[in-house]
Amino acid sequence: MQNLLSANLFHLRRHKAFWAAAGFMVVYALAEAVGLYRQGDSVVGDGLFAFLSFFGVVLAAFCTLYLGTEYHDGTIRNKVAAGFRRGQIYGAYFLVCLFGGVILWAVYVVVYLAVGLPLLGGELGSPLQLGTSLLGCLLITAVWVSLYTCLVNLIQAKSTVTAAAILLAFAMLLGSMFLYSRLDEPQVYTYTDRGFVAGETNPNYLQGAQRTVYEALFDVLPDGQGLQILTQSVEVPKELGIHAGVAAGLVLLTTGLGMSGFQRKNLK
């Protein structure tokens, strides 16, 4: 296993998709810090996790291109011929892609802080908020990586799997934004009429079982968890524990599906 991880890390350092993704994260971090500075009323903590709004798309491109190259260059076939078990190979690729994903968002955070702290100043947030957010980023990254690793093993064509993963990433992002907008509807409209504040029931406010379903879907989608970090609504260990349980379940499910497909896959 150690030899597999070392070989995968060596290939990762040389892969263009990884460096292109890292370059994109640097550019976005710079743009986010400068953009908040121009607004004039922002602090450095406002954009610390802004990368979560698009990170699923970045990982979709990086993971599928990296793993697709490994398949189509015959690297995986050579590893099987060398005596490595398919389970070991699959696990090593998942771990290396997870490591690469963590490095990518760490690049964003480091560059953003290096530029944002002198420009914006202010507080990063409470230690509890910061800790739960960082751990939440790790959980979300694991879910995305396990999902895209699974897709690569279920779809044969390299170009097709990349397009499918990116489309899926956008679909999850748009779905999470829709769920957030519905859950964020106020229960009562407030308006001013002749100097008085009155309340009017909002017909779009979700209640009962429908709200429970929407909240469950929002917690299941990795982009939904990311939006909760962005809006600083994950503040207590109980909420993080729910996200951790959901993330673990998704990782196990997608890894099981991907491993099953990989065991049957023809590598010739």
C-alpha positions as CSV (number, residue, x, y, z in Angstrom):
1,M,0.0,0.0,0.0
2,Q,2.8,2.4,0.9
3,N,4.4,1.8,-2.6
4,L,1.1,2.5,-4.3
5,L,0.6,5.7,-2.4
6,S,4.2,6.8,-3.1
7,A,3.7,6.1,-6.9
8,N,0.4,7.9,-6.9
9,L,1.8,10.9,-5.2
10,F,4.6,11.0,-7.7
11,H,2.2,11.0,-10.6
12,L,0.0,13.6,-8.8
13,R,2.9,16.0,-8.6
14,R,3.5,15.7,-12.3
15,H,-0.2,15.8,-13.4
16,K,-1.3,19.0,-15.3
17,A,-4.8,18.8,-14.0
18,F,-3.6,19.1,-10.4
19,W,-1.4,22.1,-11.1
20,A,-4.1,23.8,-13.2
21,A,-6.6,23.4,-10.4
22,A,-4.0,24.8,-7.9
23,G,-3.4,27.8,-10.2
24,F,-7.2,28.4,-10.4
25,M,-7.4,28.3,-6.6
26,V,-4.6,30.9,-6.3
27,V,-6.3,33.2,-8.8
28,Y,-9.7,32.9,-7.1
29,A,-8.2,33.5,-3.6
30,L,-6.6,36.7,-4.9
31,A,-9.8,37.8,-6.6
32,E,-11.9,37.1,-3.5
33,A,-9.5,39.1,-1.2
34,V,-9.3,42.0,-3.5
35,G,-13.0,42.0,-4.2
36,L,-13.9,42.1,-0.5
37,Y,-11.4,44.9,0.0
38,R,-13.0,47.0,-2.7
39,Q,-16.4,46.6,-1.0
40,G,-15.0,48.4,2.0
41,D,-17.1,46.8,4.7
42,S,-15.7,43.3,4.9
43,V,-13.4,41.4,7.2
44,V,-11.0,38.6,6.4
45,G,-13.4,35.9,7.8
46,D,-16.0,36.7,5.2
47,G,-14.3,35.0,2.4
48,L,-12.2,32.3,4.1
49,F,-14.4,29.5,2.9
50,A,-15.7,31.1,-0.3
51,F,-14.1,28.4,-2.4
52,L,-16.8,25.9,-1.2
53,S,-19.2,27.6,-3.6
54,F,-17.5,26.0,-6.6
55,F,-15.0,23.4,-5.2
56,G,-17.2,20.5,-6.3
57,V,-16.7,21.5,-9.9
58,V,-12.9,21.9,-9.5
59,L,-12.7,18.5,-7.9
60,A,-14.8,16.9,-10.6
61,A,-12.4,18.1,-13.3
62,F,-9.2,17.2,-11.2
63,C,-10.3,13.8,-10.0
64,T,-11.7,12.5,-13.3
65,L,-8.8,13.8,-15.4
66,Y,-6.2,12.4,-13.0
67,L,-7.8,9.0,-12.6
68,G,-8.8,8.8,-16.3
69,T,-5.2,9.3,-17.3
70,E,-4.2,6.5,-14.9
71,Y,-6.7,4.1,-16.6
72,H,-6.0,5.0,-20.2
73,D,-2.2,5.1,-19.9
74,G,-2.2,1.5,-18.7
75,T,-0.8,2.5,-15.2
76,I,-3.5,0.6,-13.4
77,R,-3.1,-2.5,-15.6
78,N,0.6,-2.5,-14.7
79,K,-0.1,-2.3,-11.0
80,V,-2.5,-5.3,-11.2
81,A,0.2,-7.2,-13.2
82,A,2.7,-6.3,-10.5
83,G,0.6,-8.2,-7.9
84,F,-1.4,-5.4,-6.2
85,R,-5.0,-6.2,-5.3
86,R,-7.7,-4.1,-6.9
87,G,-9.0,-3.1,-3.5
88,Q,-5.6,-1.7,-2.6
89,I,-5.3,0.2,-5.9
90,Y,-8.8,1.7,-5.5
91,G,-8.1,2.7,-1.9
92,A,-4.8,4.3,-2.8
93,Y,-6.4,6.4,-5.6
94,F,-9.1,7.6,-3.2
95,L,-6.6,8.6,-0.6
96,V,-4.3,10.4,-3.1
97,C,-7.3,12.3,-4.6
98,L,-8.5,13.2,-1.1
99,F,-5.0,14.4,-0.3
100,G,-4.9,16.4,-3.5
101,G,-8.3,17.9,-2.8
102,V,-7.2,19.0,0.7
103,I,-4.0,20.6,-0.8
104,L,-6.2,22.5,-3.3
105,W,-8.4,24.1,-0.7
106,A,-5.4,24.7,1.6
107,V,-3.8,26.6,-1.2
108,Y,-6.8,28.8,-1.4
109,V,-6.9,29.4,2.4
110,V,-3.1,30.2,2.6
111,V,-3.2,32.6,-0.4
112,Y,-6.4,34.3,0.8
113,L,-5.0,34.8,4.3
114,A,-1.7,36.1,3.0
115,V,-3.5,38.7,0.9
116,G,-6.6,39.2,2.9
117,L,-5.1,39.8,6.4
118,P,-3.1,42.9,5.4
119,L,-6.0,44.2,3.3
120,L,-9.0,43.4,5.4
121,G,-7.9,42.6,8.9
122,G,-10.6,41.6,11.4
123,E,-11.4,38.3,13.1
124,L,-11.4,34.9,11.5
125,G,-14.3,33.9,13.8
126,S,-14.6,31.9,17.0
127,P,-12.3,28.9,17.5
128,L,-15.3,26.6,17.6
129,Q,-16.7,28.0,14.3
130,L,-13.3,27.9,12.6
131,G,-12.6,24.3,13.8
132,T,-16.0,22.9,12.8
133,S,-15.7,24.7,9.4
134,L,-12.3,23.2,8.7
135,L,-13.4,19.7,9.7
136,G,-16.6,20.2,7.6
137,C,-14.4,21.0,4.6
138,L,-12.5,17.8,5.0
139,L,-15.8,15.8,5.2
140,I,-17.2,17.5,2.1
141,T,-14.0,16.9,0.2
142,A,-14.1,13.2,1.1
143,V,-17.7,12.9,-0.2
144,W,-16.8,14.6,-3.5
145,V,-13.7,12.6,-4.0
146,S,-15.5,9.3,-3.3
147,L,-18.3,10.2,-5.7
148,Y,-16.0,11.1,-8.6
149,T,-13.7,8.1,-8.0
150,C,-16.9,5.9,-8.2
151,L,-17.9,7.6,-11.4
152,V,-14.5,6.9,-13.1
153,N,-14.9,3.2,-12.3
154,L,-18.5,3.1,-13.6
155,I,-18.1,5.1,-16.9
156,Q,-15.5,3.8,-19.4
157,A,-14.9,6.8,-21.6
158,K,-12.5,9.4,-20.2
159,S,-14.1,12.5,-21.9
160,T,-17.6,11.2,-20.9
161,V,-16.8,10.7,-17.3
162,T,-15.3,14.2,-17.0
163,A,-18.3,15.8,-18.6
164,A,-20.7,13.7,-16.4
165,A,-18.8,14.6,-13.2
166,I,-18.8,18.3,-14.0
167,L,-22.5,18.3,-14.9
168,L,-23.3,16.4,-11.7
169,A,-21.3,18.9,-9.7
170,F,-23.3,21.8,-11.2
171,A,-26.6,19.9,-10.6
172,M,-25.7,19.4,-6.9
173,L,-24.7,23.1,-6.6
174,L,-27.9,24.4,-8.2
175,G,-30.0,21.9,-6.2
176,S,-28.4,23.1,-3.0
177,M,-28.9,26.7,-3.8
178,F,-32.6,26.0,-4.6
179,L,-33.0,24.2,-1.3
180,Y,-31.3,27.0,0.6
181,S,-33.5,29.6,-0.9
182,R,-36.7,27.7,0.0
183,L,-35.5,27.0,3.6
184,D,-34.4,30.6,4.0
185,E,-37.9,31.9,3.4
186,P,-39.2,34.0,6.3
187,Q,-42.2,32.6,8.2
188,V,-43.8,36.1,8.3
189,Y,-43.4,39.1,6.0
190,T,-42.7,42.3,7.9
191,Y,-43.7,45.7,6.3
192,T,-44.3,49.2,7.4
193,D,-47.8,50.8,7.0
194,R,-48.5,54.2,8.4
195,G,-45.7,53.9,10.9
196,F,-46.8,50.5,12.2
197,V,-45.0,47.2,11.7
198,A,-47.4,44.4,10.8
199,G,-46.8,40.7,10.0
200,E,-48.3,38.8,7.1
201,T,-47.9,35.0,6.8
202,N,-45.5,34.0,4.0
203,P,-47.3,31.3,1.8
204,N,-43.9,30.1,0.6
205,Y,-42.6,29.2,4.1
206,L,-42.0,25.4,4.3
207,Q,-43.6,23.6,7.2
208,G,-44.1,20.2,8.6
209,A,-43.0,17.1,6.7
210,Q,-42.1,19.1,3.6
211,R,-39.6,21.2,5.5
212,T,-38.1,18.1,7.1
213,V,-37.6,16.6,3.7
214,Y,-35.9,19.7,2.4
215,E,-33.7,20.0,5.4
216,A,-32.6,16.3,5.0
217,L,-31.8,16.8,1.4
218,F,-29.8,20.0,2.2
219,D,-27.8,18.0,4.8
220,V,-27.2,15.1,2.4
221,L,-25.9,17.2,-0.6
222,P,-22.2,18.1,-0.1
223,D,-22.9,21.5,-1.6
224,G,-25.7,21.9,1.0
225,Q,-23.2,21.3,3.8
226,G,-20.8,23.7,2.1
227,L,-23.5,26.4,2.0
228,Q,-24.1,25.8,5.7
229,I,-20.4,26.4,6.4
230,L,-20.5,29.6,4.2
231,T,-23.5,30.9,6.1
232,Q,-21.8,30.0,9.4
233,S,-24.8,27.8,10.5
234,V,-22.6,24.9,11.6
235,E,-21.6,26.1,15.0
236,V,-22.1,23.3,17.5
237,P,-20.7,19.7,17.7
238,K,-24.2,18.2,17.3
239,E,-24.7,19.8,13.9
240,L,-21.2,18.7,12.8
241,G,-21.9,15.2,14.1
242,I,-24.9,15.0,11.8
243,H,-22.9,16.1,8.8
244,A,-20.1,13.7,9.7
245,G,-22.6,10.8,9.9
246,V,-24.1,11.8,6.5
247,A,-20.7,12.2,4.9
248,A,-19.5,8.8,6.3
249,G,-22.6,7.1,4.9
250,L,-22.1,8.7,1.4
251,V,-18.4,7.8,1.3
252,L,-19.2,4.2,2.2
253,L,-22.0,4.0,-0.3
254,T,-20.1,5.5,-3.2
255,T,-16.9,3.6,-2.4
256,G,-18.8,0.3,-2.2
257,L,-20.4,1.0,-5.7
258,G,-17.1,2.1,-7.2
259,M,-15.1,-0.9,-5.7
260,S,-17.7,-3.3,-7.0
261,G,-17.4,-1.8,-10.5
262,F,-13.6,-1.7,-10.3
263,Q,-13.5,-5.4,-9.4
264,R,-15.4,-6.3,-12.6
265,K,-13.7,-3.8,-14.8
266,N,-11.8,-5.0,-17.9
267,L,-8.4,-3.2,-17.7
268,K,-7.1,-4.4,-21.1
